[in-house]
Amino acid sequence: MSVGQVADGSRFGGRFRAAGASIVGLAIGFGSQKLVQDIVAGIFFLIDDAFRVGEYIEAGGMKGAVESISIRSMRLRHHLGAVQTLPYGEIQAVSNHSRDWATMKLEIRVPYDTDIEKVRKLIKRSGQAMRTDPVLGSHFLQPLKSQGVFRVEESALIIRMKFTAVPGEQWVIRREAYRRVRDALAAEGIVFAHREVTVRLPASEEAEKRPTLAAAAAAAAGSLAADGPDTVGTGDPA
């Protein structure tokens, strides 16, 4: 191998190492930029007091209780058990479900002929009973009450109810509210409406179909009478 070839190889190796170092430096630069973004975003979220450990939030497409807060990310515990790590730089907005109060709106379906005023009074009575409950009463900020007919569907009237409670307790109250309202309505003979489809034929078509159905029924009865002696007996046909 000549001296020129050795020199060319050395120059090629030096260029390769320089290119590799440039790529590594570029990657480190991008990584550092993302790290700085996460840290700065986290500082502003903490200054704004957007969340605290133990609070239930929704952020970055994730939701859960905040378990820990670090310099660049936080860890959320989903209510089904999964642990989620969320960098601050990925957060555009935070919905905090654990601050001050929580209002929950519920819907029930009742038939068209239901006495709406009676339903309103039953819901109010159920809300007053829950307000005096020794376990649930202290969690209410505003009692359960009816908001009247919210919308009309094909097979039912939709009545909306709402209450305001201490954050975190609204789920237990919702379950109990549905149970008590259902029992109160059932005691007055009011049942929830089921989804159904009713087909109504015009009077002319129904009148035209009646003779056809009667003729078919008569033909079927005649056929059974004609076949009777051959198919029904009390002894051996032979």
C-alpha positions as CSV (number, residue, x, y, z in Angstrom):
1,M,0.0,0.0,0.0
2,S,1.4,3.4,-1.0
3,V,1.7,6.4,1.2
4,G,-0.9,8.2,-0.9
5,Q,-3.5,5.5,-0.3
6,V,-2.9,5.6,3.4
7,A,-3.3,9.4,3.4
8,D,-6.6,9.1,1.5
9,G,-7.9,6.5,4.0
10,S,-7.0,8.7,6.9
11,R,-8.8,11.7,5.3
12,F,-11.9,9.5,4.6
13,G,-12.0,8.2,8.2
14,G,-11.6,11.7,9.6
15,R,-14.6,12.9,7.5
16,F,-16.7,10.0,8.6
17,R,-16.0,10.7,12.3
18,A,-16.8,14.4,11.8
19,A,-20.1,13.5,10.1
20,G,-21.0,11.1,13.0
21,A,-20.1,13.7,15.6
22,S,-22.3,16.2,13.8
23,I,-25.3,13.9,13.8
24,V,-24.8,13.1,17.5
25,G,-24.6,16.8,18.3
26,L,-27.7,17.5,16.3
27,A,-29.6,14.8,18.1
28,I,-28.4,16.1,21.5
29,G,-29.4,19.6,20.4
30,F,-33.0,18.5,19.5
31,G,-33.2,16.4,22.7
32,S,-32.0,19.4,24.8
33,Q,-34.5,21.6,23.1
34,K,-37.4,19.2,24.0
35,L,-36.1,18.9,27.6
36,V,-36.0,22.6,28.0
37,Q,-39.5,22.9,26.6
38,D,-40.8,20.3,29.1
39,I,-39.2,22.0,32.0
40,V,-40.3,25.5,31.1
41,A,-43.9,24.4,30.5
42,G,-43.9,22.5,33.8
43,I,-42.7,25.7,35.6
44,F,-45.6,27.7,34.2
45,F,-48.2,25.0,35.0
46,L,-46.9,24.9,38.6
47,I,-46.9,28.7,38.9
48,D,-50.6,28.7,37.6
49,D,-51.4,26.0,40.2
50,A,-53.1,24.0,37.5
51,F,-52.8,20.7,39.4
52,R,-51.7,19.1,42.6
53,V,-50.8,15.6,43.8
54,G,-54.0,13.7,44.4
55,E,-56.2,15.7,42.1
56,Y,-58.1,14.1,39.2
57,I,-57.3,15.8,35.9
58,E,-57.6,15.4,32.1
59,A,-54.6,16.6,30.1
60,G,-52.8,15.6,26.9
61,G,-55.4,13.1,25.9
62,M,-55.0,11.3,29.3
63,K,-56.9,11.3,32.5
64,G,-56.3,10.1,36.1
65,A,-55.2,11.1,39.6
66,V,-51.9,12.9,39.8
67,E,-49.5,10.6,41.7
68,S,-46.2,12.5,41.4
69,I,-44.7,15.6,39.9
70,S,-41.1,15.7,38.6
71,I,-39.0,18.4,36.9
72,R,-40.1,17.4,33.3
73,S,-43.3,15.2,33.6
74,M,-46.0,14.0,35.9
75,R,-47.4,10.6,36.6
76,L,-51.2,9.9,36.4
77,R,-53.0,6.9,37.8
78,H,-56.0,6.0,35.6
79,H,-59.1,4.9,37.4
80,L,-58.6,1.4,35.9
81,G,-55.1,1.2,37.3
82,A,-52.8,2.1,34.4
83,V,-49.9,4.4,35.3
84,Q,-49.3,7.2,32.6
85,T,-46.3,9.5,32.4
86,L,-47.1,12.8,30.7
87,P,-44.3,15.3,29.8
88,Y,-45.4,18.9,30.4
89,G,-44.5,19.9,26.9
90,E,-47.2,17.6,25.5
91,I,-50.0,19.4,27.5
92,Q,-52.0,22.0,25.7
93,A,-54.8,22.4,28.3
94,V,-55.7,20.9,31.7
95,S,-59.2,20.0,33.0
96,N,-59.1,19.7,36.8
97,H,-62.1,17.8,38.3
98,S,-61.1,18.2,41.9
99,R,-61.5,22.0,42.5
100,D,-64.2,23.8,44.4
101,W,-67.4,22.1,43.2
102,A,-68.8,19.6,40.6
103,T,-72.1,19.9,38.9
104,M,-73.6,16.7,37.4
105,K,-76.6,16.5,35.0
106,L,-78.6,13.3,34.7
107,E,-81.3,12.3,32.2
108,I,-84.3,9.9,32.5
109,R,-86.7,8.8,29.8
110,V,-90.5,8.8,30.5
111,P,-93.5,8.1,28.3
112,Y,-95.4,10.9,26.5
113,D,-98.4,10.6,28.8
114,T,-96.4,11.1,32.0
115,D,-97.5,13.9,34.4
116,I,-94.4,16.1,34.2
117,E,-95.4,18.1,37.3
118,K,-95.7,14.9,39.4
119,V,-92.2,13.8,38.2
120,R,-90.8,17.2,39.2
121,K,-92.2,16.9,42.7
122,L,-90.9,13.3,43.1
123,I,-87.4,14.3,42.0
124,K,-87.5,17.3,44.4
125,R,-88.6,15.0,47.2
126,S,-85.8,12.5,46.5
127,G,-83.3,15.4,46.5
128,Q,-84.5,16.6,49.9
129,A,-84.3,13.1,51.3
130,M,-80.7,12.7,50.0
131,R,-79.8,16.1,51.5
132,T,-80.7,14.8,55.0
133,D,-79.0,11.5,54.5
134,P,-76.3,11.1,57.2
135,V,-73.7,9.8,54.7
136,L,-74.5,11.8,51.5
137,G,-75.9,15.0,52.9
138,S,-72.7,16.7,53.8
139,H,-71.4,16.2,50.2
140,F,-74.1,18.3,48.6
141,L,-73.6,22.0,47.7
142,Q,-76.9,22.2,45.8
143,P,-79.7,19.5,46.1
144,L,-81.0,17.3,43.3
145,K,-83.7,19.0,41.3
146,S,-85.5,18.7,38.0
147,Q,-84.8,21.0,35.0
148,G,-88.0,19.8,33.2
149,V,-88.2,18.3,29.7
150,F,-84.9,18.7,28.1
151,R,-85.8,17.3,24.7
152,V,-88.4,15.1,22.9
153,E,-87.4,11.9,21.2
154,E,-89.5,9.5,19.0
155,S,-90.6,7.3,21.9
156,A,-90.0,9.3,25.1
157,L,-89.7,12.6,26.9
158,I,-86.2,13.3,28.2
159,I,-86.2,14.9,31.6
160,R,-83.0,16.4,33.0
161,M,-81.9,16.5,36.6
162,K,-78.9,18.1,38.2
163,F,-77.1,18.6,41.5
164,T,-73.8,20.2,42.7
165,A,-71.5,18.4,45.1
166,V,-68.1,18.3,46.6
167,P,-65.5,17.2,43.9
168,G,-64.9,13.5,43.9
169,E,-68.2,12.6,45.5
170,Q,-70.5,13.3,42.5
171,W,-70.1,9.7,41.2
172,V,-71.5,8.1,44.4
173,I,-74.3,10.6,44.6
174,R,-75.2,10.1,40.9
175,R,-75.6,6.3,41.5
176,E,-77.8,6.9,44.5
177,A,-79.9,9.6,42.8
178,Y,-80.8,7.3,39.9
179,R,-81.8,4.6,42.4
180,R,-84.0,6.8,44.5
181,V,-85.7,8.5,41.6
182,R,-86.4,5.2,39.9
183,D,-88.0,3.8,43.2
184,A,-90.0,7.0,43.7
185,L,-91.4,6.9,40.1
186,A,-92.2,3.2,40.4
187,A,-94.1,3.7,43.6
188,E,-96.4,6.1,41.6
189,G,-96.8,3.8,38.7
190,I,-94.4,5.7,36.4
191,V,-92.0,3.5,34.4
192,F,-89.0,4.5,32.3
193,A,-89.8,4.6,28.6
194,H,-88.2,2.0,26.3
195,R,-87.0,2.6,22.8
196,E,-89.6,1.3,20.3
197,V,-90.8,1.7,16.8
198,T,-94.6,2.0,16.0
199,V,-95.8,1.3,12.5
200,R,-99.2,2.7,11.6
201,L,-101.0,1.7,8.4
202,P,-103.4,4.1,6.7
203,A,-107.1,3.2,7.2
204,S,-107.6,2.4,3.5
205,E,-104.7,-0.1,3.4
206,E,-105.9,-1.7,6.6
207,A,-109.5,-2.1,5.2
208,E,-108.1,-3.6,2.0
209,K,-106.0,-6.2,3.9
210,R,-108.8,-7.4,6.2
211,P,-110.7,-9.4,3.5
212,T,-107.5,-11.0,2.3
213,L,-106.6,-12.0,5.9
214,A,-110.1,-13.4,6.5
215,A,-110.0,-15.4,3.3
216,A,-106.6,-16.8,4.1
217,A,-107.8,-17.8,7.6
218,A,-111.0,-19.5,6.1
219,A,-108.9,-21.4,3.5
220,A,-106.6,-22.6,6.3
221,A,-109.5,-23.8,8.4
222,G,-111.1,-25.6,5.5
223,S,-107.8,-27.4,4.7
224,L,-107.5,-28.6,8.3
225,A,-111.1,-29.9,8.2
226,A,-110.5,-31.7,5.0
227,D,-107.4,-33.4,6.2
228,G,-108.9,-34.3,9.6
229,P,-110.3,-37.8,9.0
230,D,-107.1,-39.0,7.3
231,T,-104.7,-37.7,10.0
232,V,-106.5,-38.1,13.3
233,G,-107.9,-41.4,14.5
234,T,-108.4,-43.5,17.6
235,G,-107.2,-46.9,16.3
236,D,-105.0,-48.7,13.8
237,P,-105.7,-47.3,10.2
238,A,-105.2,-50.8,8.9
